[in-house]
Amino acid sequence: MAGGVLAVWVFYLAPMLVQSMVGEFQELLVSQVALALFEIILFLFSLFLVLIPVSNALKEEGGVAQVELMLKAPVRPGDVLVGEFMGKTPIYGIFATIAAGLFTALLTPLGLSFVQTAVIILMAFLTCLGSFWVGTVVAAVARTTIGRTAKGKDIGKALAFILALPMVAVFYAMMNGSIFNLLLDPGTDGLVKTLLGLFPSSWAAEVIVAFARNPANIGAVGMLTATRVGGMLVFMAATLAIGWKVTDRAYSLEPASMGVTVVGPDGAFFKAVKRLGGGGSFGSLLVSSLKDYSRRMENLSQIGYILGLVVVINFTFVDDATGAQMMGLLMSTVMALFLCSEATIRGKEALFIYRKTPGGVARLMKAKLLQAWLFVIPVMVAIWGFSAWRFNLAFSVPFLMGMGNALLTAMANATMSMGLSFTNPAYTQKSTAYMINVQAIAFIVLGTMILPDIVLDMPWLQMPLAWAVGLVLLYTGYRKLSNME
């Protein structure tokens, strides 16, 4: 059944979906940037496949128990891992079938021979299976080392954001066309080919581009085809053998080294934060909350992803300072939601500590709100400074007044995020409430921008409206948390 569905995808659905893109794709294949661009795309795709098992291995619970089961099995750990990989091969083959279907659908109008089509499908399967096997071996090693610790699981959760940004950047650059202009430079094009040419994913790219330029004439590129396909087969066999041995060594009962955490005195930054919180117990709570947030790799990766996305969008789609500032306002609000939601994602049990403490709910919300402002304000200042530098704006009085208004609006939007995260608390990142909050805050912020500016034609009302909505949400969040059972 599954094979029939995949066959329908390769021979019917994929050609139908890409029919409108065939003309532009054929022009791309004969351009001088084709090889470098395909190498970038396939490298990122392979990296994505490698990190899927690694991320899953680090995030899963019971990693130590899995290691013990592997050691107790009456077979070598490498044999178990290879068997597990072979059992998942049909699932991995789905990714290869999707990739092969797209490439064959786009290349078929060029008049490829049956042999060329078969070679492209073979290269797609070898690329996907090789990437998954490398990821499986790395995941096995990670599970037996950093996967045993909470820090390792934190790294696993951060990998998704770390990997997503370069992929999104390449995708936006392709939509904008800037990547094509960049690769037209012979130096950049040559550098990409030199660096990525060492990876097996680039060998598949070379074969695809060569076939597109020599349709139905495999003899013209016979030597290149033989070396690249042969190299891929050798790579697959070598990684299989090496991974087998590495896995046997990775699974051992050697005691893990124990480290002792030494906490030093607060530096100048945290002392300033404590003074900002008024000193005393609340200042200590603010510092503790900020420290706890910043020591988690997952949290930092979310902030880095938002900042990176702001830079990417500004360089690919934004053409004026107003657009850059509006995009920064929206992204800083999403960042504030990540910051504020962290208090509820810990679970109800953590919130009950503050719920049962006199004045604990108000102190928690105040600390989280100040923490969000400490992140949002520098980000907005940096975005306005960047837009002034990029679009040659003078730091005049109107510019500084506009920046002040934007900072107050950003603080109001952070207040909205704070209120929404407690009004509709999400106790896990996989919960429906969390996804609803991420989407809802974007619509609420856009509403407070569009309603006064476009509908009412009163732009000056934007910031007061944002504060009004933010304070209402903050109050409802306070009531929700105070009455939580």
For each residue, the residues with C-beta under 8 A, 3 or more apart:
1: 4 5
2: 5 6 90 94
3: 6 7
4: 1 7 8
5: 1 2 8 9
6: 2 3 9 10 93 94 97 101
7: 3 4 10 11
8: 4 5 11 12 13
9: 5 6 12 13 14 97 98 101
10: 6 7 14 97 100 101 104 105
11: 7 8 14 15
12: 8 9 15 16
13: 8 9 16 17 101
14: 9 10 11 17 18 101 102 104 105
15: 11 12 18 19 105 108
16: 12 13 19
17: 13 14 105
18: 14 15 21 22 25 102 105 106
19: 15 16 22
20:
21: 18 24 25 106
22: 18 19 25 26 106 109
23: 26 27
24: 21 27 28
25: 18 21 22 28 29 106
26: 22 23 29 30 109 110 212
27: 23 24 30 31
28: 24 25 31 33 34 37
29: 25 26 34 110 209 212 213
30: 26 27 34 212 213
31: 27 28 34 180
32: 183 184 189
33: 28 36 37 180 183 184 189
34: 28 29 30 31 37 38 209 212
35: 38 39 193 205 206 209
36: 33 39 40 183 188 189 192 193 196
37: 28 33 34 40 41 174 179 180 183
38: 34 35 41 42 205 208 209
39: 35 36 42 43 192 193 196 197 201 202 205
40: 36 37 43 44 170 179 192 196
41: 37 38 44 45 170 205
42: 38 39 45 46 127 201 202 204 205
43: 39 40 46 47 196 199 201 202
44: 40 41 47 48 166 167 170
45: 41 42 48 49 99 127 201
46: 42 43 49 50 127 130 131 199 200 201
47: 43 44 50 51 131 163
48: 44 45 51 52 163 167
49: 45 46 52 92 95 128 131 132 135
50: 46 47 53 54 131 132 134 135 138
51: 47 48 54 55 135 159 163
52: 48 49 55 56 132 135
53: 50 56 57 132 135 136 138 139
54: 50 51 57 58 135 138 139 142 156 159
55: 51 52 58 59 156 157 159 160
56: 52 53 59 60 139 156
57: 53 54 60 63 139 140 142 143 147 156
58: 54 55 63 139 142 143 146 147 152 153 155 156 157 159
59: 55 56 153 156 157
60: 56 57 63 66
61:
62: 65 66
63: 57 58 60 66 67 143 147 148 152 153
64: 67 68 148
65: 62 68 69
66: 60 62 63 69 70 143
67: 63 64 70 71 143 144 148 251
68: 64 65 71 72
69: 65 66 72 73
70: 66 67 73 77 80 251
71: 67 68 77 251 252 253
72: 68 69
73: 69 70 77 80
74:
75: 79 80
76: 79 80 248
77: 70 71 73 80 81 140 247 248 250 251
78: 81 82 243 244 245 247 248
79: 75 76 82 83 244
80: 70 73 75 76 77 83 84
81: 77 78 84 85 136 137 140 243 244 247
82: 78 79 85 86 240 244
83: 79 80 86 87
84: 80 81 87 88 136
85: 81 82 88 89 132 133 136
86: 82 83 89
87: 83 84
88: 84 85 91 92 132
89: 85 86 92 93 129
90: 2 93 94
91: 88 94
92: 49 88 89 95 96 128 129 132
93: 6 89 90 96 97 125 128 129
94: 2 6 90 91 97 98
95: 49 92 98 99 128 132
96: 92 93 99 100 124 125 127 128 129
97: 6 9 10 93 94 100 101 124
98: 9 94 95 101 102
99: 45 95 96 102 103 124 127 128
100: 10 96 97 103 104 120 121 124 125
101: 6 9 10 13 14 97 98 104 105
102: 14 18 98 99 105 106
103: 99 100 106 107 120 124 208
104: 10 14 100 101 107 108 112 117 120 121
105: 10 14 15 17 18 101 102 108
106: 18 21 22 25 102 103 109
107: 103 104 110 112 117 120 208 211 212 215
108: 15 104 105 112 117
109: 22 26 106
110: 26 29 107 212 215
111: 215 216
112: 104 107 108 116 117 120 211 215 216
113: 116 117 215 216 217 218
114: 117 118
115: 118 119 218
116: 112 113 119 120 211 215 216 218
117: 104 107 108 112 113 114 120 121
118: 114 115 121 122
119: 115 116 122 123 207 211 218 225 229
120: 100 103 104 107 112 116 117 123 124 207 208 211
121: 100 104 117 118 124 125
122: 118 119 125 126 229
123: 119 120 126 127 203 204 207 208 228 229 232
124: 96 97 99 100 103 120 121 127 128 204
125: 93 96 100 121 122 128 129
126: 122 123 129 130 200 204 232 233 236
127: 42 45 46 96 99 123 124 130 131 200 201 204 232
128: 49 92 93 95 96 99 124 125 131 132
129: 89 92 93 96 125 126 132 133 236
130: 46 126 127 133 134 200 232 235 236 239
131: 46 47 49 50 127 128 134 135 201
132: 49 50 52 53 85 88 92 95 128 129 135 136
133: 85 129 130 136 137 236 239 240 243
134: 50 130 131 137 138 239 243
135: 49 50 51 52 53 54 131 132 138 139
136: 53 81 84 85 132 133 139 140 243
137: 81 133 134 140 141 239 242 243 246 247
138: 50 53 54 134 135 141 142
139: 53 54 56 57 58 135 136 142 143
140: 57 77 81 136 137 143 144 246 247 250 251
141: 137 138 144 145 246 247 250
142: 54 57 58 138 139 145 146 147 152 156
143: 57 58 63 66 67 139 140 147 148
144: 67 140 141 147 148 250 251 252
145: 141 142 148 152 250
146: 58 142 149 151 152 155
147: 57 58 63 142 143 144 152 153 156
148: 63 64 67 143 144 145 152 256
149: 146 152 153
150: 153 154
151: 146 154 155 297
152: 58 63 142 145 146 147 148 149 155 156
153: 58 59 63 147 149 150 156 157
154: 150 151 157 158 296 297 298
155: 58 146 151 152 158 159 297
156: 54 55 56 57 58 59 142 147 152 153 159
157: 55 58 59 153 154 160 297 298 301
158: 154 155 161 162 297 298 300 301
159: 51 54 55 58 155 156 162 163 301
160: 55 157 163 164 301
161: 158 164 165 298 301 302 304 305
162: 158 159 165 301 304 305
163: 47 48 51 159 160 166 167
164: 160 161 167 168 305
165: 161 162 168 169 304 305 308 309 312
166: 44 163 169 170
167: 44 48 163 164 170 171
168: 164 165 171 172 309 312
169: 165 166 172 173 308 312
170: 40 41 44 166 167 173 174 179
171: 167 168 174 175
172: 168 169 175 176 312 313 316 317
173: 169 170 176 177 178 179 182 312 316
174: 37 170 171 177 179 180
175: 171 172 316
176: 172 173 179 316 317
177: 173 174 180 181
178: 173 181 182 315 316
179: 37 40 170 173 174 176 182 183
180: 31 33 37 174 177 183 184
181: 177 178 184
182: 173 178 179 185 188
183: 32 33 36 37 179 180 188 189 192
184: 32 33 180 181 189
185: 182 188 189
186: 189 190
187: 190 191
188: 36 182 183 185 191 192
189: 32 33 36 183 184 185 186 192 193
190: 186 187 193 194
191: 187 188 194 195
192: 36 39 40 183 188 189 195 196
193: 35 36 39 189 190 196 197 202
194: 190 191 197
195: 191 192 198
196: 36 39 40 43 192 193 199 201 202
197: 39 193 194 202
198: 195 202
199: 43 46 196 202
200: 46 126 127 130 203 204 231 232 235
201: 39 42 43 45 46 127 131 196 204 205
202: 39 42 43 193 196 197 198 199 205 206
203: 123 200 206 207 228 231 232
204: 42 123 124 126 127 200 201 207 208 228 232
205: 35 38 39 41 42 201 202 208 209
206: 35 202 203 209 210 224 228
207: 119 120 123 203 204 210 211 221 224 225 228 229
208: 38 103 107 120 123 204 205 211 212
209: 29 34 35 38 205 206 212 213
210: 206 207 213 214 221 224 225
211: 107 112 116 119 120 207 208 214 215 218 221
212: 26 29 30 34 107 110 208 209 215
213: 29 30 209 210
214: 210 211 217 218 220 221
215: 107 110 111 112 113 116 211 212
216: 111 112 113 116
217: 113 214 220 221
218: 113 115 116 119 211 214 221 222 225
219: 222
220: 214 217
221: 207 210 211 214 217 218 224 225
222: 218 219 225 226
223: 226 227
224: 206 207 210 221 227 228
225: 119 207 210 218 221 222 228 229
226: 222 223 229 230
227: 223 224 230 231
228: 123 203 204 206 207 224 225 231 232
229: 119 122 123 207 225 226 232 233
230: 226 227 233 234
231: 200 203 227 228 234 235
232: 123 126 127 130 200 203 204 228 229 235 236
233: 126 229 230 236 237
234: 230 231 237 238
235: 130 200 231 232 238 239
236: 126 129 130 133 232 233 239 240
237: 233 234 240 241
238: 234 235 241 242
239: 130 133 134 137 235 236 242 243
240: 82 133 236 237 243 244
241: 237 238 244 245
242: 137 238 239 245 246
243: 78 81 133 134 136 137 239 240 246 247
244: 78 79 81 82 240 241 247 248
245: 78 241 242 248 249
246: 137 140 141 242 243 249 250
247: 77 78 81 137 140 141 243 244 250 251
248: 76 77 78 244 245 251
249: 245 246 252
250: 77 140 141 144 145 246 247
251: 67 70 71 77 140 144 247 248
252: 71 144 249
253: 71
254:
255:
256: 148
257:
258:
259:
260:
261:
262:
263:
264:
265:
266: 270 271 274 287
267: 270 271
268: 271 272
269: 272 273
270: 266 267 273 274 287 290 291
271: 266 267 268 274 275
272: 268 269 275 276
273: 269 270 276 277 283 286 287 290 374
274: 266 270 271 277 279 283 284 286 287
275: 271 272 278 279 283
276: 272 273 283 286 370 374
277: 273 274 282 283 284 285 286 287 367 370
278: 275 282 283
279: 274 275 282 283
280: 283 284
281: 284 285
282: 277 278 279 285 286 363 366 367
283: 273 274 275 276 277 278 279 280 286 287
284: 274 277 280 281 287 288
285: 277 281 282 288 289 363 364 367
286: 273 274 276 277 282 283 289 290 367 370 371
287: 266 270 273 274 277 283 284 290 291
288: 284 285 291 292
289: 285 286 292 293 367 368 371
290: 270 273 286 287 293 294 371 374
291: 270 287 288 294 295
292: 288 289 295 296
293: 289 290 296 299 339 342 371
294: 290 291 299 300
295: 291 292
296: 154 292 293 299 300
297: 151 154 155 157 158 300 301
298: 154 157 158 161 301 302
299: 293 294 296 302 303 338 339 342
300: 158 294 296 297 303 304
301: 157 158 159 160 161 162 297 298 304 305
302: 161 298 299 305 306 335 338
303: 299 300 306 307 335 338 339 375
304: 161 162 165 300 301 307 308
305: 161 162 164 165 301 302 308 309
306: 302 303 309 310 331 332 334 335 338
307: 303 304 310 311 335 379
308: 165 169 304 305 311 312
309: 165 168 305 306 312 313 331
310: 306 307 313 314 327 328 331 379 383
311: 307 308 314 315
312: 165 168 169 172 173 308 309 315 316
313: 172 309 310 316 317 318 327 331
314: 310 311 317 318 324 327 386 387 390
315: 178 311 312 318
316: 172 173 175 176 178 312 313
317: 172 176 313 314 323
318: 313 314 315 323 324 327
319: 323
320: 323 324 391
321: 324 325 387 388 390 391 393
322: 325 326
323: 317 318 319 320 326 327
324: 314 318 320 321 327 328 383 386 387 390 391
325: 321 322 328 329 383 384 387 402 406
326: 322 323 329 330 449
327: 310 313 314 318 323 324 330 331
328: 310 324 325 331 332 379 380 383 384 387
329: 325 326 332 333 380 406 409 410 413 445 449
330: 326 327 333 334 442 445 446
331: 306 309 310 313 327 328 334 335
332: 306 328 329 335 336 376 379 380 383 410 413 414
333: 329 330 336 337 410 413 414 416 417 441 442 445
334: 306 330 331 337 338 417 438 441 442
335: 302 303 306 307 331 332 338 339 375 376 379
336: 332 333 339 340 372 375 376 413 414 417 418
337: 333 334 340 341 417 420 421 437 438 441
338: 299 302 303 306 334 335 341 342
339: 293 299 303 335 336 342 368 371 372 375 414 417
340: 336 337 343 368 369 372 414 417 418 421 422
341: 337 338 344 345 421 426 434 437
342: 293 299 338 339 345 346
343: 340 346 350 351 364 368 421 422
344: 341 351 421 422 425 426 427
345: 341 342 426 427 428 429 434
346: 342 343 349 350 351
347: 350 351 427 428
348: 351 352 427 484
349: 346 352 353
350: 343 346 347 353
351: 343 344 346 347 348 354 355 364 425 481 484
352: 348 349 355 356 484
353: 349 350 356 357 360
354: 351 357 360 361 363 364 481
355: 351 352 360 361 481 482 484
356: 352 353 360
357: 353 354 360 363
358:
359: 362 363
360: 353 354 355 356 357 363 364
361: 354 355 364 365 478 481 482
362: 359 365 366 478
363: 282 285 354 357 359 360 366 367
364: 285 343 351 354 360 361 367 368 481
365: 361 362 368 369 418 422 474 477 478 481
366: 282 362 363 369 370
367: 277 282 285 286 289 363 364 370 371
368: 289 339 340 343 364 365 371 372 418
369: 340 365 366 372 373 414 415 418 474
370: 276 277 286 366 367 373 374
371: 286 289 290 293 339 367 368 374 375
372: 336 339 340 368 369 375 376 414 417 418
373: 369 370 376 377 411 414
374: 273 276 290 370 371 377 378
375: 303 335 336 339 371 372 378 379
376: 332 335 336 372 373 379 380 410 411 413 414
377: 373 374 380 381 407 410 411
378: 374 375 381 382
379: 307 310 328 332 335 375 376 382 383
380: 328 329 332 376 377 383 384 403 406 407 410
381: 377 378 384 385 403 407
382: 378 379 385 386
383: 310 324 325 328 332 379 380 386 387
384: 325 328 380 381 387 388 403 406
385: 381 382 388 389
386: 314 324 382 383 389 390
387: 314 321 324 325 328 383 384 390 391 393
388: 321 384 385 391 392 393 394 395 399
389: 385 386 392
390: 314 321 324 386 387
391: 320 321 324 387 388
392: 388 389
393: 321 387 388 399
394: 388 399
395: 388 399 400
396: 399 400
397: 400 401
398: 401 402
399: 388 393 394 395 396 402 403
400: 395 396 397 403 404
401: 397 398 404 405
402: 325 398 399 405 406
403: 380 381 384 399 400 406 407
404: 400 401 407 408
405: 401 402 408 409 463
406: 325 329 380 384 402 403 409 410
407: 377 380 381 403 404 410 411
408: 404 405 411 412 463 467
409: 329 405 406 412 413 462 463 466
410: 329 332 333 376 377 380 406 407 413 414
411: 373 376 377 407 408 414 415
412: 408 409 415 416 463 466 467 469 470
413: 329 332 333 336 376 409 410 416 417 445 448 466 470
414: 332 333 336 339 340 369 372 373 376 410 411 417 418 470
415: 369 411 412 418 419 467 470 471 473 474
416: 333 412 413 419 420 441 444 445 466 469 470 473
417: 333 334 336 337 339 340 372 413 414 420 421 441
418: 336 340 365 368 369 372 414 415 421 422 470 473 474 477
419: 415 416 422 423 470 471 472 473 474 475 476 477
420: 337 416 417 423 424 437 440 441 444 473 477
421: 337 340 341 343 344 417 418 424 425 426 437 477
422: 340 343 344 365 418 419 425 474 477 478 480 481
423: 419 420 473 476 477 480
424: 420 421 433 436 437 440
425: 344 351 421 422 433 480 481
426: 341 344 345 421 429 431 433 434 437
427: 344 345 347 348 431 433
428: 345 347 431 434
429: 345 426 434
430: 434
431: 426 427 428 434 435
432: 435 436
433: 424 425 426 427 436 437
434: 341 345 426 428 429 430 431 437 438
435: 431 432 438 439
436: 424 432 433 439 440
437: 337 341 420 421 424 426 433 434 440 441
438: 334 337 434 435 441 442
439: 435 436 442 443
440: 420 424 436 437 443 444
441: 333 334 337 416 417 420 437 438 444 445
442: 330 333 334 438 439 445 446
443: 439 440 446 447
444: 416 420 440 441 447 448 469
445: 329 330 333 413 416 441 442 448 449 466
446: 330 442 443 449 450
447: 443 444 450 451
448: 413 444 445 451 452 462 465 466 469
449: 326 329 445 446 452 453 462
450: 446 447 453 454 455
451: 447 448 454 455 456 465
452: 448 449 455 456 458 459 460 461 462 465
453: 449 450 456 457 458 459 462
454: 450 451 457
455: 450 451 452
456: 451 452 453 461
457: 453 454
458: 452 453 461
459: 452 453 462
460: 452 463 464
461: 452 456 458 464 465
462: 409 448 449 452 453 459 465 466
463: 405 408 409 412 460 466 467
464: 460 461 467 468
465: 448 451 452 461 462 468 469
466: 409 412 413 416 445 448 462 463 469 470
467: 408 412 415 463 464 470 471
468: 464 465 471 472
469: 412 416 444 448 465 466 472 473
470: 412 413 414 415 416 418 419 466 467 473 474
471: 415 419 467 468 474 475
472: 419 468 469 475 476
473: 415 416 418 419 420 423 469 470 476 477
474: 365 369 415 418 419 422 470 471 477 478
475: 419 471 472 478 479
476: 419 423 472 473 479 480
477: 365 418 419 420 421 422 423 473 474 480 481
478: 361 362 365 422 474 475 481 482
479: 475 476 482 483
480: 422 423 425 476 477 483 484
481: 351 354 355 361 364 365 422 425 477 478 484
482: 355 361 478 479
483: 479 480
484: 348 351 352 355 480 481
485:
